[in-house]
């Protein structure tokens, strides 16, 4: 029976061999594309639940400056920001309750 250390070490070696094979172009690795949430969608979400970015900030806790940057395409939301916007889009009451409890 193999020890835990041997199994762990073999897993690391297998991962390193796979990384080298990918780097050398011998294999392809699975990729996942994540929707970057376009500025138009962000603005639409905000407008559904507030008249201004300041109102949105008071309700959901996302700073108005951040919303302005996202809405104008100067920056894209990070993964946590995208998740929060999606929650706001689908369950604004839940997001608002969580923002107030924080």
Phi and psi restraints in degrees (range 20) as a CNS / XPLOR table:
assign (resid 1 and name C) (resid 2 and name N)
       (resid 2 and name CA) (resid 2 and name C) 1.0 -76.7 20.0 2
assign (resid 2 and name N) (resid 2 and name CA)
       (resid 2 and name C) (resid 3 and name N) 1.0 142.1 20.0 2
assign (resid 2 and name C) (resid 3 and name N)
       (resid 3 and name CA) (resid 3 and name C) 1.0 -76.4 20.0 2
assign (resid 3 and name N) (resid 3 and name CA)
       (resid 3 and name C) (resid 4 and name N) 1.0 162.4 20.0 2
assign (resid 3 and name C) (resid 4 and name N)
       (resid 4 and name CA) (resid 4 and name C) 1.0 -60.6 20.0 2
assign (resid 4 and name N) (resid 4 and name CA)
       (resid 4 and name C) (resid 5 and name N) 1.0 -36.8 20.0 2
assign (resid 4 and name C) (resid 5 and name N)
       (resid 5 and name CA) (resid 5 and name C) 1.0 -64.1 20.0 2
assign (resid 5 and name N) (resid 5 and name CA)
       (resid 5 and name C) (resid 6 and name N) 1.0 -40.6 20.0 2
assign (resid 5 and name C) (resid 6 and name N)
       (resid 6 and name CA) (resid 6 and name C) 1.0 -65.2 20.0 2
assign (resid 6 and name N) (resid 6 and name CA)
       (resid 6 and name C) (resid 7 and name N) 1.0 -44.0 20.0 2
assign (resid 6 and name C) (resid 7 and name N)
       (resid 7 and name CA) (resid 7 and name C) 1.0 -62.8 20.0 2
assign (resid 7 and name N) (resid 7 and name CA)
       (resid 7 and name C) (resid 8 and name N) 1.0 -43.7 20.0 2
assign (resid 7 and name C) (resid 8 and name N)
       (resid 8 and name CA) (resid 8 and name C) 1.0 -62.2 20.0 2
assign (resid 8 and name N) (resid 8 and name CA)
       (resid 8 and name C) (resid 9 and name N) 1.0 -47.0 20.0 2
assign (resid 8 and name C) (resid 9 and name N)
       (resid 9 and name CA) (resid 9 and name C) 1.0 -62.1 20.0 2
assign (resid 9 and name N) (resid 9 and name CA)
       (resid 9 and name C) (resid 10 and name N) 1.0 -40.1 20.0 2
assign (resid 9 and name C) (resid 10 and name N)
       (resid 10 and name CA) (resid 10 and name C) 1.0 -64.2 20.0 2
assign (resid 10 and name N) (resid 10 and name CA)
       (resid 10 and name C) (resid 11 and name N) 1.0 -37.5 20.0 2
assign (resid 10 and name C) (resid 11 and name N)
       (resid 11 and name CA) (resid 11 and name C) 1.0 -64.4 20.0 2
assign (resid 11 and name N) (resid 11 and name CA)
       (resid 11 and name C) (resid 12 and name N) 1.0 -41.0 20.0 2
assign (resid 11 and name C) (resid 12 and name N)
       (resid 12 and name CA) (resid 12 and name C) 1.0 -64.4 20.0 2
assign (resid 12 and name N) (resid 12 and name CA)
       (resid 12 and name C) (resid 13 and name N) 1.0 -46.1 20.0 2
assign (resid 12 and name C) (resid 13 and name N)
       (resid 13 and name CA) (resid 13 and name C) 1.0 -60.7 20.0 2
assign (resid 13 and name N) (resid 13 and name CA)
       (resid 13 and name C) (resid 14 and name N) 1.0 -42.2 20.0 2
assign (resid 13 and name C) (resid 14 and name N)
       (resid 14 and name CA) (resid 14 and name C) 1.0 -62.1 20.0 2
assign (resid 14 and name N) (resid 14 and name CA)
       (resid 14 and name C) (resid 15 and name N) 1.0 -41.8 20.0 2
assign (resid 14 and name C) (resid 15 and name N)
       (resid 15 and name CA) (resid 15 and name C) 1.0 -64.8 20.0 2
assign (resid 15 and name N) (resid 15 and name CA)
       (resid 15 and name C) (resid 16 and name N) 1.0 -40.8 20.0 2
assign (resid 15 and name C) (resid 16 and name N)
       (resid 16 and name CA) (resid 16 and name C) 1.0 -66.0 20.0 2
assign (resid 16 and name N) (resid 16 and name CA)
       (resid 16 and name C) (resid 17 and name N) 1.0 -40.6 20.0 2
assign (resid 16 and name C) (resid 17 and name N)
       (resid 17 and name CA) (resid 17 and name C) 1.0 -63.4 20.0 2
assign (resid 17 and name N) (resid 17 and name CA)
       (resid 17 and name C) (resid 18 and name N) 1.0 -40.7 20.0 2
assign (resid 17 and name C) (resid 18 and name N)
       (resid 18 and name CA) (resid 18 and name C) 1.0 -63.8 20.0 2
assign (resid 18 and name N) (resid 18 and name CA)
       (resid 18 and name C) (resid 19 and name N) 1.0 -42.0 20.0 2
assign (resid 18 and name C) (resid 19 and name N)
       (resid 19 and name CA) (resid 19 and name C) 1.0 -62.9 20.0 2
assign (resid 19 and name N) (resid 19 and name CA)
       (resid 19 and name C) (resid 20 and name N) 1.0 -41.4 20.0 2
assign (resid 19 and name C) (resid 20 and name N)
       (resid 20 and name CA) (resid 20 and name C) 1.0 -65.3 20.0 2
assign (resid 20 and name N) (resid 20 and name CA)
       (resid 20 and name C) (resid 21 and name N) 1.0 -41.5 20.0 2
assign (resid 20 and name C) (resid 21 and name N)
       (resid 21 and name CA) (resid 21 and name C) 1.0 -63.4 20.0 2
assign (resid 21 and name N) (resid 21 and name CA)
       (resid 21 and name C) (resid 22 and name N) 1.0 -40.2 20.0 2
assign (resid 21 and name C) (resid 22 and name N)
       (resid 22 and name CA) (resid 22 and name C) 1.0 -64.5 20.0 2
assign (resid 22 and name N) (resid 22 and name CA)
       (resid 22 and name C) (resid 23 and name N) 1.0 -45.5 20.0 2
assign (resid 22 and name C) (resid 23 and name N)
       (resid 23 and name CA) (resid 23 and name C) 1.0 -60.5 20.0 2
assign (resid 23 and name N) (resid 23 and name CA)
       (resid 23 and name C) (resid 24 and name N) 1.0 -34.6 20.0 2
assign (resid 23 and name C) (resid 24 and name N)
       (resid 24 and name CA) (resid 24 and name C) 1.0 -84.8 20.0 2
assign (resid 24 and name N) (resid 24 and name CA)
       (resid 24 and name C) (resid 25 and name N) 1.0 -1.8 20.0 2
assign (resid 24 and name C) (resid 25 and name N)
       (resid 25 and name CA) (resid 25 and name C) 1.0 81.1 20.0 2
assign (resid 25 and name N) (resid 25 and name CA)
       (resid 25 and name C) (resid 26 and name N) 1.0 15.8 20.0 2
assign (resid 25 and name C) (resid 26 and name N)
       (resid 26 and name CA) (resid 26 and name C) 1.0 -83.5 20.0 2
assign (resid 26 and name N) (resid 26 and name CA)
       (resid 26 and name C) (resid 27 and name N) 1.0 -25.6 20.0 2
assign (resid 26 and name C) (resid 27 and name N)
       (resid 27 and name CA) (resid 27 and name C) 1.0 -137.2 20.0 2
assign (resid 27 and name N) (resid 27 and name CA)
       (resid 27 and name C) (resid 28 and name N) 1.0 158.1 20.0 2
assign (resid 27 and name C) (resid 28 and name N)
       (resid 28 and name CA) (resid 28 and name C) 1.0 -106.9 20.0 2
assign (resid 28 and name N) (resid 28 and name CA)
       (resid 28 and name C) (resid 29 and name N) 1.0 147.5 20.0 2
assign (resid 28 and name C) (resid 29 and name N)
       (resid 29 and name CA) (resid 29 and name C) 1.0 -110.1 20.0 2
assign (resid 29 and name N) (resid 29 and name CA)
       (resid 29 and name C) (resid 30 and name N) 1.0 149.6 20.0 2
assign (resid 29 and name C) (resid 30 and name N)
       (resid 30 and name CA) (resid 30 and name C) 1.0 -65.1 20.0 2
assign (resid 30 and name N) (resid 30 and name CA)
       (resid 30 and name C) (resid 31 and name N) 1.0 137.0 20.0 2
assign (resid 30 and name C) (resid 31 and name N)
       (resid 31 and name CA) (resid 31 and name C) 1.0 -122.2 20.0 2
assign (resid 31 and name N) (resid 31 and name CA)
       (resid 31 and name C) (resid 32 and name N) 1.0 156.3 20.0 2
assign (resid 31 and name C) (resid 32 and name N)
       (resid 32 and name CA) (resid 32 and name C) 1.0 -127.1 20.0 2
assign (resid 32 and name N) (resid 32 and name CA)
       (resid 32 and name C) (resid 33 and name N) 1.0 123.9 20.0 2
assign (resid 32 and name C) (resid 33 and name N)
       (resid 33 and name CA) (resid 33 and name C) 1.0 -95.1 20.0 2
assign (resid 33 and name N) (resid 33 and name CA)
       (resid 33 and name C) (resid 34 and name N) 1.0 129.6 20.0 2
assign (resid 33 and name C) (resid 34 and name N)
       (resid 34 and name CA) (resid 34 and name C) 1.0 -107.6 20.0 2
assign (resid 34 and name N) (resid 34 and name CA)
       (resid 34 and name C) (resid 35 and name N) 1.0 130.9 20.0 2
assign (resid 34 and name C) (resid 35 and name N)
       (resid 35 and name CA) (resid 35 and name C) 1.0 -57.6 20.0 2
assign (resid 35 and name N) (resid 35 and name CA)
       (resid 35 and name C) (resid 36 and name N) 1.0 125.1 20.0 2
assign (resid 35 and name C) (resid 36 and name N)
       (resid 36 and name CA) (resid 36 and name C) 1.0 -81.6 20.0 2
assign (resid 36 and name N) (resid 36 and name CA)
       (resid 36 and name C) (resid 37 and name N) 1.0 -0.7 20.0 2
assign (resid 36 and name C) (resid 37 and name N)
       (resid 37 and name CA) (resid 37 and name C) 1.0 56.9 20.0 2
assign (resid 37 and name N) (resid 37 and name CA)
       (resid 37 and name C) (resid 38 and name N) 1.0 95.4 20.0 2
assign (resid 37 and name C) (resid 38 and name N)
       (resid 38 and name CA) (resid 38 and name C) 1.0 -63.1 20.0 2
assign (resid 38 and name N) (resid 38 and name CA)
       (resid 38 and name C) (resid 39 and name N) 1.0 155.4 20.0 2
assign (resid 38 and name C) (resid 39 and name N)
       (resid 39 and name CA) (resid 39 and name C) 1.0 -56.5 20.0 2
assign (resid 39 and name N) (resid 39 and name CA)
       (resid 39 and name C) (resid 40 and name N) 1.0 -37.7 20.0 2
assign (resid 39 and name C) (resid 40 and name N)
       (resid 40 and name CA) (resid 40 and name C) 1.0 -62.5 20.0 2
assign (resid 40 and name N) (resid 40 and name CA)
       (resid 40 and name C) (resid 41 and name N) 1.0 -38.9 20.0 2
assign (resid 40 and name C) (resid 41 and name N)
       (resid 41 and name CA) (resid 41 and name C) 1.0 -68.8 20.0 2
assign (resid 41 and name N) (resid 41 and name CA)
       (resid 41 and name C) (resid 42 and name N) 1.0 -39.8 20.0 2
assign (resid 41 and name C) (resid 42 and name N)
       (resid 42 and name CA) (resid 42 and name C) 1.0 -61.5 20.0 2
assign (resid 42 and name N) (resid 42 and name CA)
       (resid 42 and name C) (resid 43 and name N) 1.0 -45.0 20.0 2
assign (resid 42 and name C) (resid 43 and name N)
       (resid 43 and name CA) (resid 43 and name C) 1.0 -63.8 20.0 2
assign (resid 43 and name N) (resid 43 and name CA)
       (resid 43 and name C) (resid 44 and name N) 1.0 -39.6 20.0 2
assign (resid 43 and name C) (resid 44 and name N)
       (resid 44 and name CA) (resid 44 and name C) 1.0 -62.5 20.0 2
assign (resid 44 and name N) (resid 44 and name CA)
       (resid 44 and name C) (resid 45 and name N) 1.0 -43.8 20.0 2
assign (resid 44 and name C) (resid 45 and name N)
       (resid 45 and name CA) (resid 45 and name C) 1.0 -60.7 20.0 2
assign (resid 45 and name N) (resid 45 and name CA)
       (resid 45 and name C) (resid 46 and name N) 1.0 -47.2 20.0 2
assign (resid 45 and name C) (resid 46 and name N)
       (resid 46 and name CA) (resid 46 and name C) 1.0 -61.1 20.0 2
assign (resid 46 and name N) (resid 46 and name CA)
       (resid 46 and name C) (resid 47 and name N) 1.0 -44.2 20.0 2
assign (resid 46 and name C) (resid 47 and name N)
       (resid 47 and name CA) (resid 47 and name C) 1.0 -67.4 20.0 2
assign (resid 47 and name N) (resid 47 and name CA)
       (resid 47 and name C) (resid 48 and name N) 1.0 -25.4 20.0 2
assign (resid 47 and name C) (resid 48 and name N)
       (resid 48 and name CA) (resid 48 and name C) 1.0 -64.5 20.0 2
assign (resid 48 and name N) (resid 48 and name CA)
       (resid 48 and name C) (resid 49 and name N) 1.0 -30.7 20.0 2
assign (resid 48 and name C) (resid 49 and name N)
       (resid 49 and name CA) (resid 49 and name C) 1.0 -120.7 20.0 2
assign (resid 49 and name N) (resid 49 and name CA)
       (resid 49 and name C) (resid 50 and name N) 1.0 -0.7 20.0 2
assign (resid 49 and name C) (resid 50 and name N)
       (resid 50 and name CA) (resid 50 and name C) 1.0 -162.4 20.0 2
assign (resid 50 and name N) (resid 50 and name CA)
       (resid 50 and name C) (resid 51 and name N) 1.0 160.1 20.0 2
assign (resid 50 and name C) (resid 51 and name N)
       (resid 51 and name CA) (resid 51 and name C) 1.0 -85.7 20.0 2
assign (resid 51 and name N) (resid 51 and name CA)
       (resid 51 and name C) (resid 52 and name N) 1.0 -26.7 20.0 2
assign (resid 51 and name C) (resid 52 and name N)
       (resid 52 and name CA) (resid 52 and name C) 1.0 -141.1 20.0 2
assign (resid 52 and name N) (resid 52 and name CA)
       (resid 52 and name C) (resid 53 and name N) 1.0 168.1 20.0 2
assign (resid 52 and name C) (resid 53 and name N)
       (resid 53 and name CA) (resid 53 and name C) 1.0 -67.9 20.0 2
assign (resid 53 and name N) (resid 53 and name CA)
       (resid 53 and name C) (resid 54 and name N) 1.0 -30.5 20.0 2
assign (resid 53 and name C) (resid 54 and name N)
       (resid 54 and name CA) (resid 54 and name C) 1.0 -64.5 20.0 2
assign (resid 54 and name N) (resid 54 and name CA)
       (resid 54 and name C) (resid 55 and name N) 1.0 -44.1 20.0 2
assign (resid 54 and name C) (resid 55 and name N)
       (resid 55 and name CA) (resid 55 and name C) 1.0 -61.6 20.0 2
assign (resid 55 and name N) (resid 55 and name CA)
       (resid 55 and name C) (resid 56 and name N) 1.0 -42.0 20.0 2
assign (resid 55 and name C) (resid 56 and name N)
       (resid 56 and name CA) (resid 56 and name C) 1.0 -62.1 20.0 2
assign (resid 56 and name N) (resid 56 and name CA)
       (resid 56 and name C) (resid 57 and name N) 1.0 -41.3 20.0 2
assign (resid 56 and name C) (resid 57 and name N)
       (resid 57 and name CA) (resid 57 and name C) 1.0 -61.4 20.0 2
assign (resid 57 and name N) (resid 57 and name CA)
       (resid 57 and name C) (resid 58 and name N) 1.0 -46.1 20.0 2
assign (resid 57 and name C) (resid 58 and name N)
       (resid 58 and name CA) (resid 58 and name C) 1.0 -62.7 20.0 2
assign (resid 58 and name N) (resid 58 and name CA)
       (resid 58 and name C) (resid 59 and name N) 1.0 -35.9 20.0 2
assign (resid 58 and name C) (resid 59 and name N)
       (resid 59 and name CA) (resid 59 and name C) 1.0 -80.4 20.0 2
assign (resid 59 and name N) (resid 59 and name CA)
       (resid 59 and name C) (resid 60 and name N) 1.0 -42.4 20.0 2
assign (resid 59 and name C) (resid 60 and name N)
       (resid 60 and name CA) (resid 60 and name C) 1.0 -117.3 20.0 2
assign (resid 60 and name N) (resid 60 and name CA)
       (resid 60 and name C) (resid 61 and name N) 1.0 -7.9 20.0 2
assign (resid 60 and name C) (resid 61 and name N)
       (resid 61 and name CA) (resid 61 and name C) 1.0 84.4 20.0 2
assign (resid 61 and name N) (resid 61 and name CA)
       (resid 61 and name C) (resid 62 and name N) 1.0 4.8 20.0 2
assign (resid 61 and name C) (resid 62 and name N)
       (resid 62 and name CA) (resid 62 and name C) 1.0 -88.3 20.0 2
assign (resid 62 and name N) (resid 62 and name CA)
       (resid 62 and name C) (resid 63 and name N) 1.0 121.4 20.0 2
assign (resid 62 and name C) (resid 63 and name N)
       (resid 63 and name CA) (resid 63 and name C) 1.0 -55.0 20.0 2
assign (resid 63 and name N) (resid 63 and name CA)
       (resid 63 and name C) (resid 64 and name N) 1.0 142.0 20.0 2
assign (resid 63 and name C) (resid 64 and name N)
       (resid 64 and name CA) (resid 64 and name C) 1.0 -57.8 20.0 2
assign (resid 64 and name N) (resid 64 and name CA)
       (resid 64 and name C) (resid 65 and name N) 1.0 -39.8 20.0 2
assign (resid 64 and name C) (resid 65 and name N)
       (resid 65 and name CA) (resid 65 and name C) 1.0 -62.3 20.0 2
assign (resid 65 and name N) (resid 65 and name CA)
       (resid 65 and name C) (resid 66 and name N) 1.0 -38.9 20.0 2
assign (resid 65 and name C) (resid 66 and name N)
       (resid 66 and name CA) (resid 66 and name C) 1.0 -64.3 20.0 2
assign (resid 66 and name N) (resid 66 and name CA)
       (resid 66 and name C) (resid 67 and name N) 1.0 -46.6 20.0 2
assign (resid 66 and name C) (resid 67 and name N)
       (resid 67 and name CA) (resid 67 and name C) 1.0 -59.8 20.0 2
assign (resid 67 and name N) (resid 67 and name CA)
       (resid 67 and name C) (resid 68 and name N) 1.0 -43.0 20.0 2
assign (resid 67 and name C) (resid 68 and name N)
       (resid 68 and name CA) (resid 68 and name C) 1.0 -59.2 20.0 2
assign (resid 68 and name N) (resid 68 and name CA)
       (resid 68 and name C) (resid 69 and name N) 1.0 -44.3 20.0 2
assign (resid 68 and name C) (resid 69 and name N)
       (resid 69 and name CA) (resid 69 and name C) 1.0 -62.7 20.0 2
assign (resid 69 and name N) (resid 69 and name CA)
       (resid 69 and name C) (resid 70 and name N) 1.0 -43.1 20.0 2
assign (resid 69 and name C) (resid 70 and name N)
       (resid 70 and name CA) (resid 70 and name C) 1.0 -66.9 20.0 2
assign (resid 70 and name N) (resid 70 and name CA)
       (resid 70 and name C) (resid 71 and name N) 1.0 -45.4 20.0 2
assign (resid 70 and name C) (resid 71 and name N)
       (resid 71 and name CA) (resid 71 and name C) 1.0 -66.5 20.0 2
assign (resid 71 and name N) (resid 71 and name CA)
       (resid 71 and name C) (resid 72 and name N) 1.0 -31.4 20.0 2
assign (resid 71 and name C) (resid 72 and name N)
       (resid 72 and name CA) (resid 72 and name C) 1.0 -93.7 20.0 2
assign (resid 72 and name N) (resid 72 and name CA)
       (resid 72 and name C) (resid 73 and name N) 1.0 3.5 20.0 2
assign (resid 72 and name C) (resid 73 and name N)
       (resid 73 and name CA) (resid 73 and name C) 1.0 75.7 20.0 2
assign (resid 73 and name N) (resid 73 and name CA)
       (resid 73 and name C) (resid 74 and name N) 1.0 10.6 20.0 2
assign (resid 73 and name C) (resid 74 and name N)
       (resid 74 and name CA) (resid 74 and name C) 1.0 -72.2 20.0 2
assign (resid 74 and name N) (resid 74 and name CA)
       (resid 74 and name C) (resid 75 and name N) 1.0 -29.6 20.0 2
assign (resid 74 and name C) (resid 75 and name N)
       (resid 75 and name CA) (resid 75 and name C) 1.0 -140.6 20.0 2
assign (resid 75 and name N) (resid 75 and name CA)
       (resid 75 and name C) (resid 76 and name N) 1.0 159.2 20.0 2
assign (resid 75 and name C) (resid 76 and name N)
       (resid 76 and name CA) (resid 76 and name C) 1.0 -110.5 20.0 2
assign (resid 76 and name N) (resid 76 and name CA)
       (resid 76 and name C) (resid 77 and name N) 1.0 145.6 20.0 2
assign (resid 76 and name C) (resid 77 and name N)
       (resid 77 and name CA) (resid 77 and name C) 1.0 -65.0 20.0 2
assign (resid 77 and name N) (resid 77 and name CA)
       (resid 77 and name C) (resid 78 and name N) 1.0 143.1 20.0 2
assign (resid 77 and name C) (resid 78 and name N)
       (resid 78 and name CA) (resid 78 and name C) 1.0 -73.0 20.0 2
assign (resid 78 and name N) (resid 78 and name CA)
       (resid 78 and name C) (resid 79 and name N) 1.0 174.3 20.0 2
assign (resid 78 and name C) (resid 79 and name N)
       (resid 79 and name CA) (resid 79 and name C) 1.0 -55.2 20.0 2
assign (resid 79 and name N) (resid 79 and name CA)
       (resid 79 and name C) (resid 80 and name N) 1.0 -40.2 20.0 2
assign (resid 79 and name C) (resid 80 and name N)
       (resid 80 and name CA) (resid 80 and name C) 1.0 -65.9 20.0 2
assign (resid 80 and name N) (resid 80 and name CA)
       (resid 80 and name C) (resid 81 and name N) 1.0 -39.2 20.0 2
assign (resid 80 and name C) (resid 81 and name N)
       (resid 81 and name CA) (resid 81 and name C) 1.0 -63.7 20.0 2
assign (resid 81 and name N) (resid 81 and name CA)
       (resid 81 and name C) (resid 82 and name N) 1.0 -41.0 20.0 2
assign (resid 81 and name C) (resid 82 and name N)
       (resid 82 and name CA) (resid 82 and name C) 1.0 -62.4 20.0 2
assign (resid 82 and name N) (resid 82 and name CA)
       (resid 82 and name C) (resid 83 and name N) 1.0 -42.4 20.0 2
assign (resid 82 and name C) (resid 83 and name N)
       (resid 83 and name CA) (resid 83 and name C) 1.0 -63.3 20.0 2
assign (resid 83 and name N) (resid 83 and name CA)
       (resid 83 and name C) (resid 84 and name N) 1.0 -44.8 20.0 2
assign (resid 83 and name C) (resid 84 and name N)
       (resid 84 and name CA) (resid 84 and name C) 1.0 -61.9 20.0 2
assign (resid 84 and name N) (resid 84 and name CA)
       (resid 84 and name C) (resid 85 and name N) 1.0 -44.2 20.0 2
assign (resid 84 and name C) (resid 85 and name N)
       (resid 85 and name CA) (resid 85 and name C) 1.0 -61.7 20.0 2
assign (resid 85 and name N) (resid 85 and name CA)
       (resid 85 and name C) (resid 86 and name N) 1.0 -39.2 20.0 2
assign (resid 85 and name C) (resid 86 and name N)
       (resid 86 and name CA) (resid 86 and name C) 1.0 -64.9 20.0 2
assign (resid 86 and name N) (resid 86 and name CA)
       (resid 86 and name C) (resid 87 and name N) 1.0 -40.7 20.0 2
assign (resid 86 and name C) (resid 87 and name N)
       (resid 87 and name CA) (resid 87 and name C) 1.0 -64.1 20.0 2
assign (resid 87 and name N) (resid 87 and name CA)
       (resid 87 and name C) (resid 88 and name N) 1.0 -43.7 20.0 2
assign (resid 87 and name C) (resid 88 and name N)
       (resid 88 and name CA) (resid 88 and name C) 1.0 -59.7 20.0 2
assign (resid 88 and name N) (resid 88 and name CA)
       (resid 88 and name C) (resid 89 and name N) 1.0 -43.1 20.0 2
assign (resid 88 and name C) (resid 89 and name N)
       (resid 89 and name CA) (resid 89 and name C) 1.0 -61.7 20.0 2
assign (resid 89 and name N) (resid 89 and name CA)
       (resid 89 and name C) (resid 90 and name N) 1.0 -40.9 20.0 2
assign (resid 89 and name C) (resid 90 and name N)
       (resid 90 and name CA) (resid 90 and name C) 1.0 -93.4 20.0 2
assign (resid 90 and name N) (resid 90 and name CA)
       (resid 90 and name C) (resid 91 and name N) 1.0 -31.5 20.0 2
assign (resid 90 and name C) (resid 91 and name N)
       (resid 91 and name CA) (resid 91 and name C) 1.0 -144.6 20.0 2
assign (resid 91 and name N) (resid 91 and name CA)
       (resid 91 and name C) (resid 92 and name N) 1.0 70.7 20.0 2
assign (resid 91 and name C) (resid 92 and name N)
       (resid 92 and name CA) (resid 92 and name C) 1.0 -59.2 20.0 2
assign (resid 92 and name N) (resid 92 and name CA)
       (resid 92 and name C) (resid 93 and name N) 1.0 -32.2 20.0 2
assign (resid 92 and name C) (resid 93 and name N)
       (resid 93 and name CA) (resid 93 and name C) 1.0 -65.5 20.0 2
assign (resid 93 and name N) (resid 93 and name CA)
       (resid 93 and name C) (resid 94 and name N) 1.0 -40.9 20.0 2
assign (resid 93 and name C) (resid 94 and name N)
       (resid 94 and name CA) (resid 94 and name C) 1.0 -64.4 20.0 2
assign (resid 94 and name N) (resid 94 and name CA)
       (resid 94 and name C) (resid 95 and name N) 1.0 -45.4 20.0 2
assign (resid 94 and name C) (resid 95 and name N)
       (resid 95 and name CA) (resid 95 and name C) 1.0 -63.7 20.0 2
assign (resid 95 and name N) (resid 95 and name CA)
       (resid 95 and name C) (resid 96 and name N) 1.0 -41.3 20.0 2
assign (resid 95 and name C) (resid 96 and name N)
       (resid 96 and name CA) (resid 96 and name C) 1.0 -65.7 20.0 2
assign (resid 96 and name N) (resid 96 and name CA)
       (resid 96 and name C) (resid 97 and name N) 1.0 -42.9 20.0 2
assign (resid 96 and name C) (resid 97 and name N)
       (resid 97 and name CA) (resid 97 and name C) 1.0 -61.0 20.0 2
assign (resid 97 and name N) (resid 97 and name CA)
       (resid 97 and name C) (resid 98 and name N) 1.0 -43.8 20.0 2
assign (resid 97 and name C) (resid 98 and name N)
       (resid 98 and name CA) (resid 98 and name C) 1.0 -65.5 20.0 2
assign (resid 98 and name N) (resid 98 and name CA)
       (resid 98 and name C) (resid 99 and name N) 1.0 -39.2 20.0 2
assign (resid 98 and name C) (resid 99 and name N)
       (resid 99 and name CA) (resid 99 and name C) 1.0 -64.6 20.0 2
assign (resid 99 and name N) (resid 99 and name CA)
       (resid 99 and name C) (resid 100 and name N) 1.0 -38.4 20.0 2
assign (resid 99 and name C) (resid 100 and name N)
       (resid 100 and name CA) (resid 100 and name C) 1.0 -72.2 20.0 2
assign (resid 100 and name N) (resid 100 and name CA)
       (resid 100 and name C) (resid 101 and name N) 1.0 -29.5 20.0 2
assign (resid 100 and name C) (resid 101 and name N)
       (resid 101 and name CA) (resid 101 and name C) 1.0 -79.9 20.0 2
assign (resid 101 and name N) (resid 101 and name CA)
       (resid 101 and name C) (resid 102 and name N) 1.0 -19.6 20.0 2
